Amino acid sequence: MSNIRWVGISLAVLTLLVVSTSIDTTAKTDITWPTSISLSLIENGFTRPVHITHAGDGSGRLFVVEQTGRIYILLNGNKINTPFLDIHDRVQAQGGEQGLLSVAFPPGFGTTRDHFYVYYTRSNGDNQVSRFRLGETSDVADPASEQLILLLPHPTYQNHNGGQLFFGPDGYLYIGVGDGGGGGDPFENAQNPGSLLGKLLRIDVEPDAPVVPSDSPYKAYLPLMARSDGPAYSIPPDNPFVGQPGYRPEIWALGLRNPWRFSFDRNTDDLYIGDVGQNKWEEIDFQLASSGGGENYGWDNLEGLVCYEPASGCNTTGMTPPVHVYPHGSTECSVTGGFVYRGSSFPTMQGIYFYGDYCSGKIWGLQRNLGNWENQLLNNGDQTQITSFGEDQSGELYLTTLSGAVYQVVTP
């Protein structure tokens, strides 16, 4: 999403850090690149689309989330005019970064599961994760079936809501949460282990999740989990901070400013995060599938690889630097994280992580080659205001733009 600029924050003195990260040296060496990529228009009849995904149910449907509070189905390139879900009456979509921000379907949706999850901004500016159930058909959900899963109180600022939900390869729900907004994380949320803001969370939300025991190390949070028909969620027992005093046990990773789109490589289970910077640097963060979580990606000590607070020399002990950064230029301003392409239609795109810039519309590819990350510009900005990337069930890649369009990413 668009990155809000704040005056009065001096970055005149910046200290460039020499940092290192653990790279999987078994990564492939036969790197190939397409000469370029193109965007093939699928549909342009949406209102401020900000997310696109599939349900994993074999239906071939794509679900397009509109920031104003509706989700529509895209089937065989055609938009179904009746909304799949319409909750615009309870969604606040002001300030550019609020609204209905994503949808996620649990494993088994359509067979053993008839429900799904959304992340949206409430009328009072707080954010929440809710569960909804299908209505009379699989193409229309019941807006009256809402169950609150997780409430995320938000400061007075309208920006940095994060907002993505994604079921990981482990079956748990991952939640990307912004730092609460304002310039430079004024409430120091991202580095505060007692706050859920500025974090990537990992929770178990399915109805058959184990009940939280009363003697658990995170029993203090039981009131937040309470729901009339049982616990709203439980904490995976292998979450990295379970039992550590002062840490919310939902936290999987911390030190994020506004993680605007993260994804798992469906072949390797590695995690990629696009994190929006302040005034100078945009970054891609990375986590190997073998990680047990707990990474601290640096904000607001770091912006990219550069000291932000204090600019004269910050503490980077225990922090995981991004694997790639790019600076703000004449048009670049805000990263939109993407996906590793694992479809079959475009072989030269195979294994490339695609991401873009909201303002310039540029799209790059990123790949590991032994101990190095290689980055290449693949589209110089056919469309601006890229709000999200998404996959269909077969791994083909799509993106949405704020103007209302859905495109498929293809090679010429």
ZAMARGU-4260 file (C-alpha; in steps of 0.2 Angstrom, whole numbers, plus 5000, padded with zeros to 4 digits):
<rodrens>
0) 5000/5000/5000 | 5005/5018/4998 | 5018/5024/5011 | 5014/5039/5021 | 5028/5052/5022
5) 5031/5061/5038 | 5040/5078/5040 | 5051/5082/5054 | 5061/5065/5055 | 5079/5069/5050
10) 5088/5055/5041 | 5103/5067/5037 | 5115/5055/5046 | 5114/5037/5041 | 5126/5023/5046
15) 5127/5009/5033 | 5129/4993/5042 | 5139/4978/5037 | 5127/4963/5041 | 5127/4945/5036
20) 5113/4932/5036 | 5113/4913/5035 | 5111/4908/5016 | 5106/4891/5011 | 5121/4886/5000
25) 5112/4872/4992 | 5101/4884/4982 | 5102/4880/4964 | 5116/4887/4952 | 5106/4885/4936
30) 5099/4902/4937 | 5088/4907/4922 | 5078/4923/4919 | 5065/4928/4907 | 5070/4943/4896
35) 5054/4952/4903 | 5037/4949/4909 | 5020/4956/4904 | 5003/4959/4912 | 4988/4951/4903
40) 4972/4959/4908 | 4959/4947/4916 | 4946/4959/4923 | 4945/4977/4927 | 4928/4979/4935
45) 4933/4979/4953 | 4933/4994/4966 | 4950/4996/4975 | 4955/4977/4975 | 4969/4974/4987
50) 4971/4955/4988 | 4968/4940/4977 | 4969/4921/4981 | 4961/4904/4979 | 4952/4893/4990
55) 4961/4877/4987 | 4945/4868/4983 | 4948/4863/4965 | 4934/4875/4959 | 4946/4886/4949
60) 4939/4901/4958 | 4949/4917/4962 | 4943/4928/4976 | 4946/4946/4974 | 4945/4957/4990
65) 4940/4975/4988 | 4946/4987/5001 | 4929/4995/5004 | 4922/4979/5011 | 4917/4966/4998
70) 4924/4950/4991 | 4920/4944/4973 | 4923/4928/4964 | 4932/4928/4948 | 4929/4912/4938
75) 4936/4908/4921 | 4941/4926/4919 | 4923/4933/4923 | 4918/4942/4938 | 4902/4935/4947
80) 4892/4950/4951 | 4885/4944/4967 | 4898/4947/4981 | 4905/4932/4989 | 4905/4942/5005
85) 4898/4959/5009 | 4903/4967/5025 | 4905/4985/5019 | 4893/4991/5033 | 4906/4987/5047
90) 4922/4991/5038 | 4932/5007/5039 | 4941/5011/5023 | 4949/5028/5026 | 4966/5035/5025
95) 4972/5024/5011 | 4978/5009/5021 | 4962/5004/5031 | 4948/4992/5025 | 4945/4974/5021
100) 4963/4969/5018 | 4963/4950/5015 | 4955/4933/5015 | 4962/4916/5019 | 4954/4898/5017
105) 4959/4884/5028 | 4965/4868/5022 | 4950/4857/5018 | 4939/4871/5013 | 4925/4864/5003
110) 4926/4847/5010 | 4929/4846/5029 | 4928/4865/5032 | 4914/4877/5027 | 4922/4893/5034
115) 4936/4906/5030 | 4945/4921/5038 | 4946/4939/5034 | 4956/4954/5041 | 4948/4971/5041
120) 4948/4988/5050 | 4933/4991/5061 | 4923/5007/5062 | 4934/5013/5077 | 4950/5011/5068
125) 4955/4994/5076 | 4959/4979/5066 | 4952/4962/5068 | 4953/4944/5061 | 4936/4936/5060
130) 4929/4919/5054 | 4914/4918/5042 | 4904/4903/5036 | 4896/4899/5019 | 4878/4903/5016
135) 4866/4892/5006 | 4878/4890/4991 | 4897/4889/4990 | 4897/4906/4980 | 4889/4916/4994
140) 4895/4918/5012 | 4884/4923/5027 | 4889/4940/5033 | 4879/4937/5049 | 4890/4922/5054
145) 4904/4932/5060 | 4915/4926/5074 | 4928/4937/5081 | 4945/4928/5082 | 4958/4941/5086
150) 4956/4960/5090 | 4971/4971/5086 | 4969/4988/5095 | 4977/5001/5084 | 4983/5018/5089
155) 4976/5034/5082 | 4985/5034/5066 | 4976/5026/5050 | 4991/5019/5042 | 5002/5003/5044
160) 4988/4991/5047 | 4997/4976/5039 | 4982/4965/5035 | 4987/4949/5027 | 4981/4932/5032
165) 4989/4916/5025 | 4988/4898/5030 | 5006/4891/5031 | 5012/4874/5025 | 5010/4869/5044
170) 4991/4872/5043 | 4993/4887/5055 | 4986/4904/5052 | 5000/4918/5049 | 4995/4936/5051
175) 5005/4951/5046 | 5002/4966/5057 | 5009/4984/5055 | 5017/4994/5068 | 5002/5005/5072
180) 5007/5019/5060 | 5015/5036/5062 | 5032/5041/5057 | 5046/5030/5064 | 5035/5019/5075
185) 5032/5032/5089 | 5025/5019/5101 | 5040/5007/5098 | 5028/4993/5094 | 5039/4983/5082
190) 5052/4980/5095 | 5040/4978/5110 | 5038/4959/5113 | 5022/4963/5123 | 5013/4971/5108
195) 5006/4961/5093 | 5009/4976/5082 | 5024/4976/5070 | 5024/4957/5070 | 5021/4941/5060
200) 5009/4931/5071 | 5006/4912/5070 | 4990/4905/5078 | 4979/4889/5077 | 4962/4894/5072
205) 4953/4878/5067 | 4938/4873/5078 | 4946/4856/5083 | 4962/4865/5089 | 4966/4859/5107
210) 4959/4869/5121 | 4971/4881/5130 | 4975/4873/5147 | 4973/4884/5162 | 4990/4881/5168
215) 4998/4886/5151 | 5013/4898/5151 | 5001/4910/5141 | 4986/4909/5152 | 4986/4928/5154
220) 4979/4929/5137 | 4965/4917/5139 | 4952/4931/5141 | 4957/4938/5123 | 4954/4920/5116
225) 4937/4918/5124 | 4922/4915/5113 | 4905/4909/5117 | 4907/4892/5108 | 4924/4889/5113
230) 4942/4896/5111 | 4944/4907/5097 | 4962/4901/5094 | 4976/4892/5102 | 4994/4894/5102
235) 5005/4882/5093 | 5016/4874/5106 | 5032/4877/5096 | 5029/4895/5093 | 5046/4903/5097
240) 5042/4914/5112 | 5030/4902/5121 | 5034/4903/5140 | 5046/4918/5138 | 5041/4932/5151
245) 5036/4948/5143 | 5033/4940/5125 | 5016/4938/5117 | 5015/4919/5113 | 5007/4923/5096
250) 5023/4931/5089 | 5032/4921/5076 | 5043/4936/5070 | 5045/4954/5075 | 5053/4970/5069
255) 5042/4974/5055 | 5036/4991/5049 | 5021/4987/5038 | 5022/4969/5030 | 5013/4972/5014
260) 5011/4954/5008 | 5021/4939/5013 | 5020/4921/5005 | 5027/4904/5006 | 5036/4895/4992
265) 5025/4881/4989 | 5039/4870/4984 | 5052/4874/4998 | 5041/4881/5011 | 5053/4896/5013
270) 5045/4912/5018 | 5046/4929/5010 | 5040/4946/5017 | 5039/4962/5008 | 5041/4976/5022
275) 5037/4994/5018 | 5051/5006/5023 | 5051/5024/5030 | 5058/5036/5018 | 5073/5028/5010
280) 5073/5009/5009 | 5061/4995/5004 | 5066/4977/5009 | 5063/4959/5006 | 5064/4948/5021
285) 5067/4929/5021 | 5065/4914/5032 | 5071/4897/5028 | 5058/4883/5030 | 5070/4875/5043
290) 5068/4890/5054 | 5059/4889/5071 | 5054/4907/5070 | 5059/4921/5082 | 5068/4932/5069
295) 5069/4950/5072 | 5069/4960/5056 | 5076/4976/5063 | 5063/4989/5062 | 5064/5003/5069
300) 5082/5001/5074 | 5085/4997/5055 | 5077/5003/5039 | 5083/4991/5027 | 5102/4989/5030
305) 5104/5006/5037 | 5103/5012/5055 | 5086/5022/5058 | 5085/5024/5077 | 5097/5031/5082
310) 5104/5035/5065 | 5122/5038/5072 | 5123/5020/5077 | 5110/5007/5082 | 5110/4991/5091
315) 5108/4976/5078 | 5112/4962/5090 | 5102/4947/5086 | 5093/4955/5071 | 5091/4947/5054
320) 5094/4959/5040 | 5084/4959/5023 | 5090/4948/5009 | 5087/4962/4997 | 5084/4981/4998
325) 5080/4995/4985 | 5081/5013/4987 | 5067/5026/4984 | 5070/5034/4968 | 5060/5047/4957
330) 5045/5035/4957 | 5049/5021/4969 | 5041/5022/4986 | 5033/5006/4993 | 5036/4988/4991
335) 5022/4975/4987 | 5028/4958/4991 | 5024/4943/4980 | 5026/4925/4977 | 5039/4912/4970
340) 5032/4906/4954 | 5028/4888/4954 | 5016/4887/4939 | 5018/4877/4923 | 5013/4889/4910
345) 5029/4900/4909 | 5045/4889/4912 | 5057/4904/4912 | 5048/4911/4927 | 5050/4895/4937
350) 5058/4898/4954 | 5058/4917/4953 | 5051/4927/4968 | 5041/4941/4960 | 5038/4957/4969
355) 5034/4975/4964 | 5033/4993/4969 | 5016/5002/4972 | 5021/5019/4965 | 5032/5015/4950
360) 5023/4999/4945 | 5041/4991/4942 | 5041/4972/4945 | 5057/4963/4949 | 5063/4945/4951
365) 5074/4938/4965 | 5083/4922/4966 | 5096/4913/4977 | 5111/4907/4968 | 5123/4898/4981
370) 5127/4911/4994 | 5121/4926/4984 | 5104/4934/4980 | 5102/4939/4962 | 5089/4953/4957
375) 5083/4958/4940 | 5071/4971/4934 | 5058/4962/4923 | 5044/4975/4920 | 5047/4994/4920
380) 5030/4999/4926 | 5016/4994/4914 | 5004/4997/4928 | 5006/5007/4944 | 4998/5005/4961
385) 5001/4987/4962 | 4992/4982/4978 | 4994/4963/4979 | 5001/4948/4970 | 4992/4931/4971
390) 4991/4913/4965 | 4978/4902/4958 | 4978/4884/4964 | 4990/4878/4950 | 5003/4891/4955
395) 5000/4904/4941 | 5003/4922/4946 | 4991/4937/4947 | 4992/4954/4953 | 4979/4968/4957
400) 4980/4987/4955 | 4971/5000/4965 | 4962/5006/4949 | 4952/4990/4949 | 4961/4978/4937
405) 4967/4960/4939 | 4981/4954/4928 | 4990/4938/4925 | 5009/4939/4925 | 5015/4931/4909
410) 5030/4930/4898 | 5029/4939/4881
</rodrens>
